[in-house]
Amino acid sequence: MKRKAFLPINIITLLLLLMSFGGAFAQEPLSLERALDIAMENSPQIRHSKLNLERSREMLNAQKASLKSQFSLTLTPFSYNHTRQFNDFFSTWNTSETKSSFGTFTISQPISWTDGELALINQLSWRDSYSEYLDQQSKTFSNDLYLSFKQPIFTYNRTKLEMRELELDFEDSALSYAIQRLYLEYLVTQNFYNVYQKKSNLQVSIEDYHNRELSYNIIKNKVEAGLEAQEELFQAELDLTTSKSEVQNTQTDLDNNMDSFKKLIGFSIFDDITVTADISHVPIEIDLQKALDTGLKYRMELRQKEINIENAKYNLIRASATNEFRGDINLSYGIIGTNEEFEQLYDAPTKSQQFAINFNLPLVDWGRKKSIMKAYQAIVDDNELSLDDQKKDIIIEIRKAYRNLKNLVNQIEIANQNVRNAQLTYDINLERYRNGDITSMDLNLFQNQLSRSKTSRVSALINYKLELLNMKILSLYNFEKNERVVPDTLN
């Protein structure tokens, strides 16, 4: 009765397998390169880094634009003022009324190498005024044209410092964006191969199911012929049912990992895809010294540490300006013309000259400046220590990856040999099983050994691919193509 009850289950299982194979043909194949392209377009982290890069780029562009000649025009088309004031000198009240129009045109040019500013200014005005005291009304045009120069002295160049900080901010943003892309490449590749391994596990479990189905048919024929005991058939049925359950479990595991992978790369959860990859093993020769040299020279994290040190030193410069001794020079030279007739403004011009120099001399700050400078110097020293530690970490990581790659090459060779041996062992013992020399439980052990060896080989191949990518990221050198890795944002 159990044999008869098992037949429908067997047919249903075969139908399920056929359906799974049929569905595979309708799935859209997805390569690793395509998955990376999709992830780079859709990843929220990449988009955030890209926006931050755009922000720092535009801030730098704005600062560069501010160093060019600036043109401005200020207009007051009409102004009216009617007031009454007491004149202390004459001890009398005076009512005055003024109507005016004026405008100022300015061309200013910042001088970045001195932190000064040169400006050409023209002020044109018209004034109609009446004073009750003298009972006199005056209508005049006036024009003041002069060149001015302002220059701070005995202090640091604030314009250059701000420009350099924005340049470093842009470089840091570009480095962060490039690092984020490399990290995403590794993350996507890792998850891609994880899904590929789940897919391989499903294929191995299906092969295992077919093998157990073959052994079940063999023992079934023997039992029906009276050559084997009934319990052997029961054991074969149990093995086949267990194998079917394993197929369903691996299929579920694959589907769950596939959904997570789709979310990671920004693919639609409802699209039916399957991953395709070539994991054939071709050993790559790794030059450890070259990996160390390129890693220590080009690793972007090191440059970011150097940027932190530069910014810390700039903060130290600012701290040194606390209660600083500094001066300012202001000078201007021009001509002023006034006349009731606009055409005669400069018939009798007057020179306009001005020169001033002032100093700020701090007297006592009770050690404030000294303490602030010590605090910022400590930050500089801490960043330099961090840079040294980062270099040591990079050396350790590259050496570790190098050892892992050498070990994985050996593991792949061992895994290939294990698969060959396990397959031969299974084939031999399957024949022995047909001849009745071993039981189904004995054959089950050899089948499990074959499945495990196939799974281990896929794992070893995938681990080698991932470790090779890890070496590329750590050293910024692609040993497969024998070329240095330069992220697009840093070209």
Buried (B, 14 or more C-beta within 10 A) or exposed (E): EEEEEBEEEBEEBBEBBEEBEEEEEEEEEBEBEBBBEBBBEEBEBBBEBBEBBEEBBEBBEEBEEEEEEBEEEEEEEEEEEEEEEEEEEEEEEBEBBBBBBBBBBBBBBBBBEBBBBBBBBBBBBBBBBBBEEEEEEEEBBBBBBBBBBBBBEEBBBEBEBBBBBBBBBBBBBBBBBBBBBBEBBBBBBBBBBBBBBBBBBBEBBBBBBEBBBEBBEBBBEBBEEEEBEEEBBBBBBBBBBEBBEBBBEBBEBBEEBBBEBBEBBBBEEEEEBBBEBEBEBEEBEBBBEBBBBBBBEBBBBBBBBBBBBBBBBBBBBEBBBBBEEBBBBEBBEBBBBBBEEEEEBBEEBEEBEEEEEEEEEEEEEEEEBEEBBEEBBEBBEEBBEEBEEBBEEBBEBBBBBBEBBBEBBEBBEBBBEBBEEBBEBBEEBBEBBBEEEBBBEEBBEBBBBBBBBBBBBBBBBBBBBBBBBBBBBBBBBBBEEEEEBEBEBEE
